[in-house]
Amino acid sequence: MDDRLDGLIGNPDMEHMVNVSDLVPPQINEKNLWLLGVLLAVFGTLVGTIGKQMIRRSEMLKQERKERESTIIFRVGLALQVALNPLCDIAGYALAPASVIAPVTGMDIVWNTVIAPCSLNETLTPRRLMSTTIIFFAATASVAFRQINEVEWTTEYVEMVLLQNRTTLYAICFVAWYLWNIIVQMRFEKGTPIRGFSLGATAGTLAGNMWCTKITAVLLEKCISGNCDPWSHWVSWICLFGAVFFATSNLYYISRGMQQHEALFMVTVYMGANITTNSLSAIVVLGEMDDAPWWKLTGYTLCILMMMVGMALLTSGEK
């Protein structure tokens, strides 16, 4: 046996056949991982759509006095919203820039437009179809203006991002918008389009603050790779708290909205506000378009404005 092994080892042809380097799998090109991130984000939109429609369906069953079925469907839909959907978001943001993932979430609108007329027997009016089309194509077109900047997310860089003046200005504007909805818009009569828009837009803007999810996902990815040093710094925990807060705080408003309004209206407003906030925070907070040429920044901004137009058009046509 030893003689035969020595013969194999001494044979150049056999050594080439068992070369260890040949057994090492090819390395994944990290620059192409954003494609996987996009796929995960698309899957997350499908899960999110199903969860929202289940919440709407639970209210319909409740009106039919089917309390037990209503409770079960509501809990399952809420679980999809709380657990699986955020996991897909975190994975997607760990692999791709926020400015790329933000428009992809518009697929939620497509799923909802296709499924809701069948699952909830809702009517797809011409205005709803037009508004949905405007928001979806504006979100999709914004991908053409994306700018991918390679950034090393260290705790020092994260701290600089959180403490910069424009982040403070963004936070002040967001709080003002939130208070305006709580104090003014939501005081309209239950079931009115303005109140429905306020519920959906408030939930969407809360959920759309994915900048902290992006930072948390990258830092978690580093820790999984063996570098957990960032988690000894306060900024990492602030971002984690923000990610959890924005992922859960919107559920109250979207649940109320889905119970009082049709999915074709509520999901479109929710996702339009979500994508708009996501895109704005990617520009203002994360600075992902800082090095972009003027035509990319202009095109990206116009896409955001078109999504706002789509939401206004939709709300004005509801009764």
Buried (B, 14 or more C-beta within 10 A) or exposed (E): EEEEEEEEEEEEEEEEEEEEEEEEEEEEEEEEEBEBBBBBBBBBBBBBBBBBBBBBBBBBBBEEEBEEEBEBBBEBBBEBBBEBBBEBBBBBBBBBBBBBBBBBBBBBBBBBBEBBBEBBEBEEBEEBEBBBBBBBBBBBBBBEBBBBEEEEBBBEEBBEBBEBEEBEEBBEEBEEBBEEBEEEBBEBEEEBBBBBBBBBBBBBBBBBBBBBBBBBBBBBBBBEEEEEEBBEBEBBBBBBEBBBEBBBBBBEBBBBBBBBBBBBBBBBBBBBBBBBBBBBBBBBBBBBBEEBEEEBBEBBBBBBEBBBBBBEBBBEBBE
